[in-house]
Amino acid sequence: MDLQTYDYIVVGAGSAGCALVERLTRDARIRVLLLEAGGTDRKFWIKVPVGYGVNFANPQLNWGYHAEPDPGLDGRAIYWPRGKVIGGSSSINAMAYMRGLPRDFDDWDAAGASGWAWRDVQPAFDRMERHLDRDGTDSARPEGEGLLPVSDLSDQMNPFSERFLAAAEACGWARRDNLSTATGEAVGYYRSTVRGGMRCSAADAFLAPARRRGNLRVVTGAMVRRVTVSGRRATGVRFSARGETFDVEAAREVILSAGAINSPKLLQLSGIGPAVLLRQHGIDVLHALPEVGRGLQDHIAISHVFRATAPTLNNILGRVVPRVSAGIRYALTRRGPLCVPVNQVGGYVRSDPDQPEPDIQIYCNPLSYWSGPKGRPVLDHEPGFLLSAQLCRPTSRGEVAIRSADPMEAPSIRPNTLATDHDRAGAARSVAIIDRLAQAPVLRDVTERRLEPAAELTDPEARMADFRARASTVFHPTSTCRMGPDAATSVLDARLRVHGIAGLRVVDSAAFPNVTSGNTNAPTMMLGCRAGEMILEDAATGAHDRRLAHAP
C-alpha cells in the first residue's frame, strides 16, 4: 500500500468522521487520509430503511459489543451494537433525526465547552440540513449547504400511527409538523435521514461529495492500533490492513472520530489516559489524562407491547403475501412501508407540569416485536403496537476501559445505569408516561391487551422490577472524551483538542459534555461539521502551528 504523509489523518468514517472530512477537503491544498475499520456500505439492507432490523446483529457491519453485567439492570450484559462500516452507526441506525433541545447545548457551554451553546450550534444545524417535503422537494440552498436530507415521510407511514398523535394530543402534548427542529415539548411524525426512499447515511450525505475531490484517500479494513506520539505531539498512526502493518504521518493533526467507545480505547492504547489503568496493562504512560473513558452517558428506554384490534404494520411485515407485495412496490416506486424507518411517531414531553423542560422522549411504533437471539427483532404475526419512553437527560455516568494492550480486544463498557436517584425516578416517570398514553381513548379503543409486561402487572415496585429486567440502551453513548475546562475534569478543550497533546483531537459523540435530550446522530454530525470549520480556521490563523510550537 503506497502511503505518504498527509496533513490530517481521520480515524473512523462514521457520522462525525464523514461530516468532518467533507469540510476539510473543501480546501484543495489539504491532503486527508480517512481510515475505517469496516468495509463498504454498498449493501441492499443498509440502503432499505426497514433493513435496520436485518443489520442490527450483522457481524460484517457491527463491532458487536456487549456491556459488562449492569447492576442497575439486574446484572444483564446488554448488547451494544456500533457501526463497523463506511458511514459507521449512521449506516445501521433507525434514522430518526432530532437535534436536541437548546438547554442541552447551553449546558455544554456552561460545562466549559465555550462556543457550543444553542446560539452557536443552531446555525450549524441550519447549514447542514436540507428539509425535504413529502414530494421530496425543498427550497434552494447555497452550494455546499444542506447536504443532509431530513425527510417528511408521514404520507408513507402506517395509518395506525395517526392514532398515536391523537392520543398524544389527548394527553395535552402539542403536535408539531417538523419534529426534528423542536425546541420544547412537542410530538409528531419523526423525520428521517432518508432520500428517495433510501437511507442517506453520513457517508451518502458527506463522504460521497468529498470522495469526488482529489485530496482525500479512504482506506477500509484499517484497524488502527495506536496514535504515534513524539514528546507531547501526535505525529501519526499505526494501523493494520490486509495482513500488513503501516505507519503513516500527519503533518498537522490526527483526529479520532471512532465513536464514544473506540475513541477512548485508542487514546488509552496510545498511552493517553488514566495512569493506573495504562500501567495495569503494561502500557507506557505518555500522558496521564484521568478522564479518558470516564463520563459515559446513554439513554435507556423501556417498551410496552400491545395487541391491537385494528390493522397495524404487522399485517404487512408479519405476513408473507403482504410483505412480498410491499417489496415489489418498493422496488418499483421506492415508496410504501419499506421506505419508512421503524420509529414513526414520538417527541419530547414533560412527565408533569412542574418539569421546567421536557424530561421524557417517547417512541410510538405501529408494529409489535420482541428481541430474539443476539438482539435481532422478532416480528409478531398479529396486529400490535409498541410504546417506548426514555429519560431525556440521565445523570448516571459510566466508563469505557481497555481490557489489555491488544487493539483487537473489545473494551470493557460499564454503563452504570440507574446509579442516581434522579435516574431511578425518571425510570418510574417513563413507565407512567406509557400508561398515560396507552389509556387515551383513541388507543384504548383499539387495544385488546398489553402483551409485555403482563397486563396484571400493576404494582409500582413490580413495574420497576420489570424496568430493570427489560429496559435497554437505545444506542446513544456519549461523553467518554468530553469537552471541558481542564485536564483534571475533562479530556478536550472547547475546540476538541486533547488537553496536553498537540496535534490531536477527538471529533465524535465522545466529546459531548453531556448526552443530548434526544437521538444523538444529528448532534454528532453537526459536531463533525463544526469541527471541520474550526480546524480550517485554526490552520488559517496559525493557531495550530502555535500550539505545536509550544508542545514539549
Disulfide bonds with the S-S distance in Angstrom:
none
